[in-house]
Amino acid sequence: MRNGPIDSGKDRWKRLDNFLRTDPIDPGCSICRLDIDLYAELTVSGRSPAARFPGIAAHLESCADCRGDLKGLMAALSCQTD
């Protein structure tokens, strides 16, 4: 997080609100990254990864960085199958 001159009070409240709305089953980034490759493989193959990894699904709802990682993994996997 950034605490500098461009960090308005409104931004801090928004981040706090987002944090407080985090799903209790959200395991966080470090745990999400352990299985995000499997999550991507299941997604690309047309299966439902959220059923097998509900915590990762919850985390991806709130974490733009991990969603970006997932998107990149899925793109790489899609290129391999073309």
N, CA, C and O atoms as a GROMACS GRO file, in nm:
protein
  328
    1MET      N    1   0.084  -0.118   0.000
    1MET     CA    2   0.000   0.000   0.000
    1MET      C    3   0.088   0.123   0.000
    1MET      O    4   0.203   0.121   0.043
    2ARG      N    5   0.032   0.226  -0.048
    2ARG     CA    6   0.108   0.349  -0.062
    2ARG      C    7   0.053   0.452   0.034
    2ARG      O    8  -0.068   0.475   0.041
    3ASN      N    9   0.141   0.515   0.107
    3ASN     CA   10   0.103   0.625   0.197
    3ASN      C   11   0.184   0.748   0.159
    3ASN      O   12   0.282   0.781   0.224
    4GLY      N   13   0.143   0.811   0.057
    4GLY     CA   14   0.215   0.928   0.009
    4GLY      C   15   0.120   1.040  -0.023
    4GLY      O   16   0.001   1.034   0.007
    5PRO      N   17   0.174   1.145  -0.083
    5PRO     CA   18   0.093   1.262  -0.114
    5PRO      C   19  -0.022   1.234  -0.210
    5PRO      O   20  -0.123   1.305  -0.208
    6ILE      N   21  -0.008   1.131  -0.296
    6ILE     CA   22  -0.117   1.102  -0.390
    6ILE      C   23  -0.223   1.012  -0.328
    6ILE      O   24  -0.325   0.983  -0.391
    7ASP      N   25  -0.199   0.969  -0.206
    7ASP     CA   26  -0.291   0.880  -0.136
    7ASP      C   27  -0.394   0.964  -0.062
    7ASP      O   28  -0.367   1.017   0.046
    8SER      N   29  -0.512   0.975  -0.119
    8SER     CA   30  -0.615   1.056  -0.054
    8SER      C   31  -0.682   0.976   0.057
    8SER      O   32  -0.675   0.854   0.059
    9GLY      N   33  -0.745   1.045   0.148
    9GLY     CA   34  -0.817   0.980   0.256
    9GLY      C   35  -0.926   0.888   0.203
    9GLY      O   36  -0.952   0.783   0.260
   10LYS      N   37  -0.988   0.928   0.093
   10LYS     CA   38  -1.094   0.848   0.034
   10LYS      C   39  -1.040   0.714  -0.016
   10LYS      O   40  -1.106   0.611  -0.001
   11ASP      N   41  -0.920   0.715  -0.075
   11ASP     CA   42  -0.858   0.591  -0.123
   11ASP      C   43  -0.831   0.496  -0.007
   11ASP      O   44  -0.852   0.375  -0.019
   12ARG      N   45  -0.784   0.549   0.104
   12ARG     CA   46  -0.755   0.464   0.220
   12ARG      C   47  -0.882   0.400   0.273
   12ARG      O   48  -0.882   0.283   0.309
   13TRP      N   49  -0.991   0.476   0.279
   13TRP     CA   50  -1.117   0.420   0.326
   13TRP      C   51  -1.169   0.314   0.230
   13TRP      O   52  -1.225   0.214   0.273
   14LYS      N   53  -1.149   0.336   0.101
   14LYS     CA   54  -1.193   0.238   0.002
   14LYS      C   55  -1.115   0.107   0.018
   14LYS      O   56  -1.174  -0.001   0.014
   15ARG      N   57  -0.982   0.116   0.036
   15ARG     CA   58  -0.901  -0.003   0.056
   15ARG      C   59  -0.940  -0.076   0.184
   15ARG      O   60  -0.946  -0.199   0.187
   16LEU      N   61  -0.967   0.001   0.290
   16LEU     CA   62  -1.009  -0.060   0.416
   16LEU      C   63  -1.143  -0.131   0.399
   16LEU      O   64  -1.162  -0.242   0.448
   17ASP      N   65  -1.234  -0.067   0.330
   17ASP     CA   66  -1.365  -0.127   0.305
   17ASP      C   67  -1.350  -0.256   0.225
   17ASP      O   68  -1.414  -0.356   0.257
   18ASN      N   69  -1.266  -0.255   0.122
   18ASN     CA   70  -1.242  -0.376   0.043
   18ASN      C   71  -1.183  -0.488   0.128
   18ASN      O   72  -1.221  -0.604   0.115
   19PHE      N   73  -1.090  -0.452   0.216
   19PHE     CA   74  -1.028  -0.550   0.304
   19PHE      C   75  -1.132  -0.612   0.398
   19PHE      O   76  -1.133  -0.733   0.418
   20LEU      N   77  -1.217  -0.530   0.454
   20LEU     CA   78  -1.316  -0.579   0.549
   20LEU      C   79  -1.423  -0.665   0.483
   20LEU      O   80  -1.487  -0.747   0.549
   21ARG      N   81  -1.442  -0.648   0.353
   21ARG     CA   82  -1.540  -0.728   0.280
   21ARG      C   83  -1.481  -0.858   0.228
   21ARG      O   84  -1.550  -0.935   0.161
   22THR      N   85  -1.355  -0.884   0.257
   22THR     CA   86  -1.289  -1.005   0.210
   22THR      C   87  -1.362  -1.128   0.262
   22THR      O   88  -1.397  -1.136   0.380
   23ASP      N   89  -1.382  -1.222   0.175
   23ASP     CA   90  -1.448  -1.347   0.211
   23ASP      C   91  -1.364  -1.422   0.313
   23ASP      O   92  -1.242  -1.433   0.296
   24PRO      N   93  -1.424  -1.473   0.418
   24PRO     CA   94  -1.348  -1.543   0.522
   24PRO      C   95  -1.275  -1.668   0.472
   24PRO      O   96  -1.180  -1.712   0.536
   25ILE      N   97  -1.317  -1.725   0.358
   25ILE     CA   98  -1.246  -1.842   0.306
   25ILE      C   99  -1.129  -1.803   0.215
   25ILE      O  100  -1.058  -1.891   0.165
   26ASP      N  101  -1.109  -1.674   0.192
   26ASP     CA  102  -0.999  -1.624   0.110
   26ASP      C  103  -0.866  -1.657   0.179
   26ASP      O  104  -0.840  -1.608   0.289
   27PRO      N  105  -0.780  -1.740   0.116
   27PRO     CA  106  -0.656  -1.780   0.180
   27PRO      C  107  -0.542  -1.678   0.167
   27PRO      O  108  -0.439  -1.693   0.232
   28GLY      N  109  -0.560  -1.577   0.084
   28GLY     CA  110  -0.454  -1.479   0.062
   28GLY      C  111  -0.368  -1.515  -0.057
   28GLY      O  112  -0.378  -1.625  -0.113
   29CYS      N  113  -0.282  -1.421  -0.095
   29CYS     CA  114  -0.200  -1.437  -0.215
   29CYS      C  115  -0.103  -1.554  -0.206
   29CYS      O  116  -0.091  -1.631  -0.301
   30SER      N  117  -0.034  -1.569  -0.093
   30SER     CA  118   0.070  -1.672  -0.085
   30SER      C  119   0.013  -1.812  -0.103
   30SER      O  120   0.075  -1.896  -0.169
   31ILE      N  121  -0.102  -1.839  -0.046
   31ILE     CA  122  -0.164  -1.971  -0.062
   31ILE      C  123  -0.225  -1.984  -0.202
   31ILE      O  124  -0.217  -2.090  -0.263
   32CYS      N  125  -0.284  -1.878  -0.250
   32CYS     CA  126  -0.344  -1.880  -0.384
   32CYS      C  127  -0.239  -1.916  -0.489
   32CYS      O  128  -0.267  -1.994  -0.580
   33ARG      N  129  -0.120  -1.861  -0.476
   33ARG     CA  130  -0.015  -1.885  -0.576
   33ARG      C  131   0.035  -2.029  -0.578
   33ARG      O  132   0.096  -2.072  -0.675
   34LEU      N  133   0.010  -2.104  -0.472
   34LEU     CA  134   0.053  -2.244  -0.468
   34LEU      C  135  -0.024  -2.330  -0.568
   34LEU      O  136   0.030  -2.426  -0.623
   35ASP      N  137  -0.151  -2.297  -0.591
   35ASP     CA  138  -0.236  -2.380  -0.678
   35ASP      C  139  -0.297  -2.305  -0.795
   35ASP      O  140  -0.384  -2.359  -0.863
   36ILE      N  141  -0.253  -2.183  -0.818
   36ILE     CA  142  -0.315  -2.105  -0.926
   36ILE      C  143  -0.289  -2.168  -1.063
   36ILE      O  144  -0.368  -2.148  -1.155
   37ASP      N  145  -0.179  -2.242  -1.077
   37ASP     CA  146  -0.152  -2.309  -1.204
   37ASP      C  147  -0.255  -2.419  -1.230
   37ASP      O  148  -0.301  -2.436  -1.343
   38LEU      N  149  -0.292  -2.493  -1.125
   38LEU     CA  150  -0.396  -2.595  -1.140
   38LEU      C  151  -0.531  -2.531  -1.169
   38LEU      O  152  -0.609  -2.582  -1.249
   39TYR      N  153  -0.557  -2.419  -1.103
   39TYR     CA  154  -0.681  -2.345  -1.125
   39TYR      C  155  -0.689  -2.302  -1.272
   39TYR      O  156  -0.795  -2.313  -1.335
   40ALA      N  157  -0.578  -2.252  -1.326
   40ALA     CA  158  -0.574  -2.209  -1.465
   40ALA      C  159  -0.596  -2.327  -1.559
   40ALA      O  160  -0.670  -2.316  -1.657
   41GLU      N  161  -0.532  -2.441  -1.531
   41GLU     CA  162  -0.549  -2.560  -1.616
   41GLU      C  163  -0.694  -2.606  -1.618
   41GLU      O  164  -0.747  -2.640  -1.724
   42LEU      N  165  -0.757  -2.609  -1.502
   42LEU     CA  166  -0.898  -2.649  -1.497
   42LEU      C  167  -0.986  -2.552  -1.574
   42LEU      O  168  -1.079  -2.593  -1.644
   43THR      N  169  -0.957  -2.424  -1.562
   43THR     CA  170  -1.036  -2.322  -1.632
   43THR      C  171  -1.023  -2.338  -1.783
   43THR      O  172  -1.123  -2.337  -1.855
   44VAL      N  173  -0.900  -2.353  -1.830
   44VAL     CA  174  -0.875  -2.366  -1.974
   44VAL      C  175  -0.938  -2.494  -2.029
   44VAL      O  176  -0.983  -2.496  -2.144
   45SER      N  177  -0.941  -2.599  -1.948
   45SER     CA  178  -0.999  -2.726  -1.995
   45SER      C  179  -1.151  -2.728  -1.988
   45SER      O  180  -1.214  -2.828  -2.024
   46GLY      N  181  -1.212  -2.618  -1.940
   46GLY     CA  182  -1.357  -2.608  -1.936
   46GLY      C  183  -1.421  -2.665  -1.811
   46GLY      O  184  -1.543  -2.675  -1.802
   47ARG      N  185  -1.339  -2.702  -1.713
   47ARG     CA  186  -1.393  -2.754  -1.587
   47ARG      C  187  -1.418  -2.640  -1.490
   47ARG      O  188  -1.385  -2.525  -1.519
   48SER      N  189  -1.476  -2.672  -1.377
   48SER     CA  190  -1.508  -2.570  -1.277
   48SER      C  191  -1.405  -2.570  -1.165
   48SER      O  192  -1.416  -2.651  -1.072
   49PRO      N  193  -1.306  -2.483  -1.171
   49PRO     CA  194  -1.203  -2.482  -1.067
   49PRO      C  195  -1.255  -2.432  -0.932
   49PRO      O  196  -1.198  -2.466  -0.828
   50ALA      N  197  -1.361  -2.352  -0.933
   50ALA     CA  198  -1.415  -2.298  -0.808
   50ALA      C  199  -1.469  -2.408  -0.718
   50ALA      O  200  -1.468  -2.394  -0.596
   51ALA      N  201  -1.516  -2.517  -0.776
   51ALA     CA  202  -1.567  -2.628  -0.696
   51ALA      C  203  -1.453  -2.698  -0.621
   51ALA      O  204  -1.470  -2.739  -0.506
   52ARG      N  205  -1.339  -2.710  -0.686
   52ARG     CA  206  -1.224  -2.775  -0.623
   52ARG      C  207  -1.145  -2.680  -0.535
   52ARG      O  208  -1.089  -2.722  -0.433
   53PHE      N  209  -1.139  -2.552  -0.573
   53PHE     CA  210  -1.061  -2.452  -0.501
   53PHE      C  211  -1.148  -2.332  -0.464
   53PHE      O  212  -1.128  -2.224  -0.519
   54PRO      N  213  -1.242  -2.347  -0.373
   54PRO     CA  214  -1.331  -2.235  -0.339
   54PRO      C  215  -1.257  -2.117  -0.275
   54PRO      O  216  -1.296  -2.002  -0.294
   55GLY      N  217  -1.151  -2.144  -0.202
   55GLY     CA  218  -1.075  -2.036  -0.141
   55GLY      C  219  -1.005  -1.951  -0.246
   55GLY      O  220  -1.002  -1.828  -0.236
   56ILE      N  221  -0.948  -2.016  -0.346
   56ILE     CA  222  -0.882  -1.942  -0.454
   56ILE      C  223  -0.985  -1.862  -0.532
   56ILE      O  224  -0.960  -1.747  -0.570
   57ALA      N  225  -1.101  -1.921  -0.557
   57ALA     CA  226  -1.207  -1.848  -0.627
   57ALA      C  227  -1.245  -1.722  -0.549
   57ALA      O  228  -1.263  -1.616  -0.608
   58ALA      N  229  -1.257  -1.735  -0.418
   58ALA     CA  230  -1.290  -1.620  -0.334
   58ALA      C  231  -1.179  -1.516  -0.338
   58ALA      O  232  -1.206  -1.396  -0.344
   59HIS      N  233  -1.055  -1.562  -0.336
   59HIS     CA  234  -0.942  -1.469  -0.340
   59HIS      C  235  -0.937  -1.394  -0.473
   59HIS      O  236  -0.911  -1.273  -0.475
   60LEU      N  237  -0.962  -1.463  -0.581
   60LEU     CA  238  -0.956  -1.399  -0.713
   60LEU      C  239  -1.062  -1.290  -0.728
   60LEU      O  240  -1.044  -1.197  -0.807
   61GLU      N  241  -1.170  -1.302  -0.654
   61GLU     CA  242  -1.273  -1.197  -0.657
   61GLU      C  243  -1.221  -1.065  -0.603
   61GLU      O  244  -1.266  -0.958  -0.644
   62SER      N  245  -1.125  -1.072  -0.511
   62SER     CA  246  -1.081  -0.949  -0.445
   62SER      C  247  -0.938  -0.907  -0.477
   62SER      O  248  -0.895  -0.800  -0.434
   63CYS      N  249  -0.863  -0.987  -0.552
   63CYS     CA  250  -0.722  -0.956  -0.574
   63CYS      C  251  -0.692  -0.939  -0.723
   63CYS      O  252  -0.686  -1.037  -0.798
   64ALA      N  253  -0.672  -0.817  -0.764
   64ALA     CA  254  -0.644  -0.788  -0.905
   64ALA      C  255  -0.509  -0.846  -0.948
   64ALA      O  256  -0.495  -0.889  -1.062
   65ASP      N  257  -0.411  -0.848  -0.859
   65ASP     CA  258  -0.280  -0.903  -0.895
   65ASP      C  259  -0.289  -1.052  -0.927
   65ASP      O  260  -0.235  -1.098  -1.028
   66CYS      N  261  -0.356  -1.127  -0.842
   66CYS     CA  262  -0.370  -1.272  -0.866
   66CYS      C  263  -0.458  -1.299  -0.988
   66CYS      O  264  -0.433  -1.395  -1.061
   67ARG      N  265  -0.560  -1.216  -1.010
   67ARG     CA  266  -0.641  -1.231  -1.132
   67ARG      C  267  -0.554  -1.210  -1.255
   67ARG      O  268  -0.569  -1.280  -1.355
   68GLY      N  269  -0.463  -1.115  -1.248
   68GLY     CA  270  -0.371  -1.090  -1.359
   68GLY      C  271  -0.279  -1.210  -1.382
   68GLY      O  272  -0.252  -1.248  -1.496
   69ASP      N  273  -0.229  -1.268  -1.272
   69ASP     CA  274  -0.146  -1.389  -1.284
   69ASP      C  275  -0.225  -1.502  -1.350
   69ASP      O  276  -0.174  -1.571  -1.438
   70LEU      N  277  -0.349  -1.521  -1.306
   70LEU     CA  278  -0.434  -1.625  -1.362
   70LEU      C  279  -0.456  -1.602  -1.511
   70LEU      O  280  -0.449  -1.695  -1.592
   71LYS      N  281  -0.482  -1.478  -1.547
   71LYS     CA  282  -0.506  -1.444  -1.688
   71LYS      C  283  -0.383  -1.477  -1.772
   71LYS      O  284  -0.394  -1.531  -1.882
   72GLY      N  285  -0.265  -1.444  -1.720
   72GLY     CA  286  -0.141  -1.475  -1.792
   72GLY      C  287  -0.118  -1.625  -1.806
   72GLY      O  288  -0.078  -1.672  -1.913
   73LEU      N  289  -0.142  -1.700  -1.700
   73LEU     CA  290  -0.128  -1.845  -1.705
   73LEU      C  291  -0.224  -1.906  -1.806
   73LEU      O  292  -0.188  -1.995  -1.882
   74MET      N  293  -0.347  -1.857  -1.806
   74MET     CA  294  -0.447  -1.909  -1.899
   74MET      C  295  -0.408  -1.877  -2.043
   74MET      O  296  -0.429  -1.959  -2.133
   75ALA      N  297  -0.353  -1.759  -2.066
   75ALA     CA  298  -0.309  -1.724  -2.201
   75ALA      C  299  -0.195  -1.814  -2.246
   75ALA      O  300  -0.192  -1.860  -2.360
   76ALA      N  301  -0.102  -1.841  -2.155
   76ALA     CA  302   0.010  -1.929  -2.189
   76ALA      C  303  -0.040  -2.071  -2.218
   76ALA      O  304   0.006  -2.134  -2.313
   77LEU      N  305  -0.131  -2.119  -2.137
   77LEU     CA  306  -0.186  -2.253  -2.160
   77LEU      C  307  -0.264  -2.260  -2.290
   77LEU      O  308  -0.259  -2.362  -2.359
   78SER      N  309  -0.337  -2.154  -2.324
   78SER     CA  310  -0.413  -2.151  -2.449
   78SER      C  311  -0.321  -2.156  -2.569
   78SER      O  312  -0.355  -2.217  -2.671
   79CYS      N  313  -0.205  -2.092  -2.559
   79CYS     CA  314  -0.108  -2.093  -2.670
   79CYS      C  315  -0.050  -2.232  -2.690
   79CYS      O  316  -0.019  -2.272  -2.803
   80GLN      N  317  -0.037  -2.306  -2.581
   80GLN     CA  318   0.018  -2.441  -2.590
   80GLN      C  319  -0.076  -2.536  -2.660
   80GLN      O  320  -0.032  -2.633  -2.723
   81THR      N  321  -0.204  -2.510  -2.651
   81THR     CA  322  -0.302  -2.601  -2.711
   81THR      C  323  -0.336  -2.564  -2.855
   81THR      O  324  -0.401  -2.642  -2.925
   82ASP      N  325  -0.294  -2.447  -2.899
   82ASP     CA  326  -0.324  -2.405  -3.037
   82ASP      C  327  -0.234  -2.473  -3.137
   82ASP      O  328  -0.246  -2.448  -3.257
   0.00000   0.00000   0.00000
